[in-house]
């Protein structure tokens, strides 16, 4: 908090995807590694707000 105002400094996201065949997981991980570079929201708030993402297969 900054005084009485809540300040967002970090956003943590977990992408949970299902039904990914074993031979497509490498492609999913490559896309996950670069998606923030092409996301308008991520590009608009970075670097002021840190964005952390994780990829989970369910």
N, CA and C atoms as an extended XYZ file, in Angstrom:
174
Properties=species:S:1:pos:R:3:atomname:S:1:resname:S:1:resid:I:1 pbc="F F F"
N         0.841       -1.183        0.000 N   UNK     1
C         0.000        0.000        0.000 CA  UNK     1
C         0.878        1.235        0.000 C   UNK     1
N         0.403        2.223       -0.666 N   UNK     2
C         1.068        3.513       -0.705 CA  UNK     2
C         0.120        4.488       -0.041 C   UNK     2
N         0.380        4.786        1.210 N   UNK     3
C        -0.591        5.567        1.968 CA  UNK     3
C        -1.807        4.692        2.186 C   UNK     3
N        -2.944        5.093        1.655 N   UNK     4
C        -4.170        4.308        1.795 CA  UNK     4
C        -4.641        3.724        0.468 C   UNK     4
N        -3.747        3.742       -0.527 N   UNK     5
C        -4.111        3.262       -1.864 CA  UNK     5
C        -3.380        1.943       -2.142 C   UNK     5
N        -4.133        0.929       -2.522 N   UNK     6
C        -3.554       -0.350       -2.896 CA  UNK     6
C        -2.844       -0.205       -4.232 C   UNK     6
N        -1.584       -0.608       -4.271 N   UNK     7
C        -0.782       -0.524       -5.485 CA  UNK     7
C        -0.492       -1.948       -5.975 C   UNK     7
N        -0.827       -2.238       -7.222 N   UNK     8
C        -0.548       -3.544       -7.808 CA  UNK     8
C         0.886       -3.519       -8.327 C   UNK     8
N         1.692       -4.427       -7.826 N   UNK     9
C         3.088       -4.485       -8.234 CA  UNK     9
C         3.415       -5.764       -8.998 C   UNK     9
N         2.592       -6.797       -8.830 N   UNK    10
C         2.858       -8.074       -9.473 CA  UNK    10
C         1.550       -8.807       -9.737 C   UNK    10
N         1.463       -9.452      -10.896 N   UNK    11
C         0.322      -10.292      -11.252 CA  UNK    11
C         0.871      -11.688      -11.520 C   UNK    11
N         0.285      -12.678      -10.866 N   UNK    12
C         0.685      -14.077      -11.064 CA  UNK    12
C        -0.471      -14.826      -11.710 C   UNK    12
N        -0.182      -15.487      -12.817 N   UNK    13
C        -1.195      -16.242      -13.558 CA  UNK    13
C        -0.748      -17.688      -13.702 C   UNK    13
N        -1.700      -18.596      -13.619 N   UNK    14
C        -1.435      -19.990      -13.916 CA  UNK    14
C        -2.386      -20.419      -15.019 C   UNK    14
N        -1.819      -20.820      -16.136 N   UNK    15
C        -2.611      -21.342      -17.239 CA  UNK    15
C        -2.701      -22.848      -17.049 C   UNK    15
N        -3.914      -23.367      -16.902 N   UNK    16
C        -4.134      -24.802      -16.761 CA  UNK    16
C        -4.815      -25.292      -18.030 C   UNK    16
N        -4.137      -26.155      -18.748 N   UNK    17
C        -4.701      -26.654      -19.995 CA  UNK    17
C        -4.782      -28.177      -19.943 C   UNK    17
N        -5.807      -28.683      -20.585 N   UNK    18
C        -6.005      -30.132      -20.607 CA  UNK    18
C        -6.092      -30.621      -22.038 C   UNK    18
N        -5.918      -31.909      -22.186 N   UNK    19
C        -6.069      -32.521      -23.496 CA  UNK    19
C        -4.924      -32.268      -24.448 C   UNK    19
N        -3.770      -31.903      -23.927 N   UNK    20
C        -2.625      -31.640      -24.800 CA  UNK    20
C        -1.864      -32.948      -25.007 C   UNK    20
N        -1.777      -33.418      -26.239 N   UNK    21
C        -1.010      -34.636      -26.494 CA  UNK    21
C         0.467      -34.422      -26.163 C   UNK    21
N         1.131      -35.478      -25.788 N   UNK    22
C         2.541      -35.395      -25.399 CA  UNK    22
C         3.398      -34.752      -26.495 C   UNK    22
N         3.084      -35.029      -27.750 N   UNK    23
C         3.892      -34.481      -28.842 CA  UNK    23
C         3.621      -33.000      -29.107 C   UNK    23
N         2.656      -32.394      -28.414 N   UNK    24
C         2.341      -30.971      -28.588 CA  UNK    24
C         2.755      -30.126      -27.383 C   UNK    24
N         3.218      -30.760      -26.317 N   UNK    25
C         3.586      -30.006      -25.107 CA  UNK    25
C         4.764      -29.068      -25.347 C   UNK    25
N         5.712      -29.491      -26.140 N   UNK    26
C         6.854      -28.620      -26.436 CA  UNK    26
C         6.392      -27.349      -27.138 C   UNK    26
N         5.470      -27.470      -28.070 N   UNK    27
C         4.931      -26.300      -28.775 CA  UNK    27
C         4.176      -25.397      -27.802 C   UNK    27
N         3.394      -25.999      -26.902 N   UNK    28
C         2.659      -25.203      -25.913 CA  UNK    28
C         3.622      -24.427      -25.024 C   UNK    28
N         4.715      -25.036      -24.638 N   UNK    29
C         5.703      -24.359      -23.790 CA  UNK    29
C         6.410      -23.238      -24.533 C   UNK    29
N         6.671      -23.428      -25.818 N   UNK    30
C         7.282      -22.350      -26.616 CA  UNK    30
C         6.348      -21.150      -26.706 C   UNK    30
N         5.078      -21.416      -26.961 N   UNK    31
C         4.094      -20.326      -27.054 CA  UNK    31
C         3.973      -19.619      -25.709 C   UNK    31
N         3.912      -20.389      -24.636 N   UNK    32
C         3.816      -19.789      -23.302 CA  UNK    32
C         5.016      -18.887      -23.011 C   UNK    32
N         6.189      -19.315      -23.424 N   UNK    33
C         7.409      -18.545      -23.159 CA  UNK    33
C         7.418      -17.185      -23.860 C   UNK    33
N         6.706      -17.059      -24.976 N   UNK    34
C         6.769      -15.807      -25.726 CA  UNK    34
C         5.451      -15.031      -25.772 C   UNK    34
N         4.382      -15.572      -25.200 N   UNK    35
C         3.076      -14.937      -25.402 CA  UNK    35
C         2.993      -13.523      -24.826 C   UNK    35
N         3.678      -13.249      -23.727 N   UNK    36
C         3.598      -11.912      -23.129 CA  UNK    36
C         4.165      -10.832      -24.058 C   UNK    36
N         5.112      -11.217      -24.910 N   UNK    37
C         5.686      -10.253      -25.861 CA  UNK    37
C         4.657       -9.757      -26.869 C   UNK    37
N         3.595      -10.530      -27.084 N   UNK    38
C         2.577      -10.195      -28.077 CA  UNK    38
C         1.233       -9.842      -27.452 C   UNK    38
N         1.172       -9.789      -26.129 N   UNK    39
C        -0.078       -9.483      -25.427 CA  UNK    39
C        -0.180       -7.973      -25.182 C   UNK    39
N        -1.211       -7.310      -25.706 N   UNK    40
C        -1.339       -5.863      -25.531 CA  UNK    40
C        -1.426       -5.443      -24.064 C   UNK    40
N        -2.103       -6.219      -23.248 N   UNK    41
C        -2.227       -5.863      -21.824 CA  UNK    41
C        -0.871       -5.971      -21.134 C   UNK    41
N        -0.183       -7.075      -21.349 N   UNK    42
C         1.133       -7.253      -20.736 CA  UNK    42
C         2.101       -6.162      -21.176 C   UNK    42
N         2.074       -5.826      -22.436 N   UNK    43
C         2.977       -4.789      -22.938 CA  UNK    43
C         2.625       -3.411      -22.394 C   UNK    43
N         1.334       -3.185      -22.102 N   UNK    44
C         0.893       -1.882      -21.606 CA  UNK    44
C         1.298       -1.641      -20.152 C   UNK    44
N         1.312       -2.692      -19.355 N   UNK    45
C         1.572       -2.496      -17.921 CA  UNK    45
C         2.998       -2.831      -17.508 C   UNK    45
N         3.739       -3.461      -18.390 N   UNK    46
C         5.119       -3.801      -18.078 CA  UNK    46
C         6.023       -2.624      -18.438 C   UNK    46
N         7.036       -2.313      -17.715 N   UNK    47
C         7.604       -3.001      -16.564 CA  UNK    47
C         7.078       -2.517      -15.216 C   UNK    47
N         6.116       -1.626      -15.195 N   UNK    48
C         5.635       -1.098      -13.921 CA  UNK    48
C         5.026       -2.192      -13.052 C   UNK    48
N         4.360       -3.154      -13.685 N   UNK    49
C         3.766       -4.263      -12.958 CA  UNK    49
C         4.403       -5.547      -13.489 C   UNK    49
N         4.996       -6.314      -12.586 N   UNK    50
C         5.616       -7.574      -12.965 CA  UNK    50
C         4.541       -8.613      -13.265 C   UNK    50
N         4.722       -9.357      -14.333 N   UNK    51
C         3.784      -10.407      -14.693 CA  UNK    51
C         4.512      -11.740      -14.646 C   UNK    51
N         3.987      -12.648      -13.824 N   UNK    52
C         4.569      -13.985      -13.694 CA  UNK    52
C         3.531      -14.992      -14.174 C   UNK    52
N         3.931      -15.902      -15.054 N   UNK    53
C         2.991      -16.911      -15.540 CA  UNK    53
C         3.576      -18.308      -15.363 C   UNK    53
N         2.670      -19.261      -15.203 N   UNK    54
C         3.030      -20.675      -15.115 CA  UNK    54
C         2.112      -21.439      -16.046 C   UNK    54
N         2.601      -22.546      -16.545 N   UNK    55
C         1.814      -23.416      -17.423 CA  UNK    55
C         1.704      -24.769      -16.744 C   UNK    55
N         0.460      -25.226      -16.568 N   UNK    56
C         0.212      -26.528      -15.949 CA  UNK    56
C        -0.664      -27.355      -16.865 C   UNK    56
N        -0.340      -28.613      -16.971 N   UNK    57
C        -1.154      -29.547      -17.726 CA  UNK    57
C        -2.031      -30.310      -16.731 C   UNK    57
N        -3.325      -30.349      -16.976 N   UNK    58
C        -4.246      -31.060      -16.074 CA  UNK    58
C        -4.939      -32.175      -16.811 C   UNK    58
